[in-house]
Amino acid sequence: GNAVTYAAKQCPIKILPQVTVGAASLGGGTLSISVDAVVNGNLIVDRFKFPKTKSLGTTNGFQYVNNHLVLTIDLKQNVTAAELQSFLRRLTFSTKDTGLAVATRSFVVTLANAASQASSVTQTVQVQASGTCAARRRLDSL
């Protein structure tokens, strides 16, 4: 999709605000999300918010593999495209400190059905080292 932009001190942004999931049958398949997260030592500097995954399926949680933060969900048989679309549209990103020095992140989302037929989308997040969070500004002015 079109790149989204995160600016320093900005409120978390939605990563895939307009993603569309149109597959009729994904039950028994997998959803995999991979991102080249910024790490400082053993600490992941970037912040990601993922909705709860229980309604979609089961997961072993996040893994850090080959400089990528990866989440794989084994989808329930009755999962719907609408549920997956809603989940993906609610993913958010923010960063701070050393994360601001890295100009982009690439999110790769792969959906595969039970027959291992897969489709992927890549979303770029551009990071700018200046900005403000409008919500915080409003609260501070009260």
Secondary structure, DSSP 8 states (H G I E B T S, - for coil): ---EEEETT---EESSTT-----S--TT-EEEEEE---EETTEE-SEEE----TTTEEE---EEETTEEEEEEEE-TT--HHHHHHHHHT-EEE--GGGGGS-EEEEEEEEE-TT--EEEEEEEEEEES----HHHHHHHT-
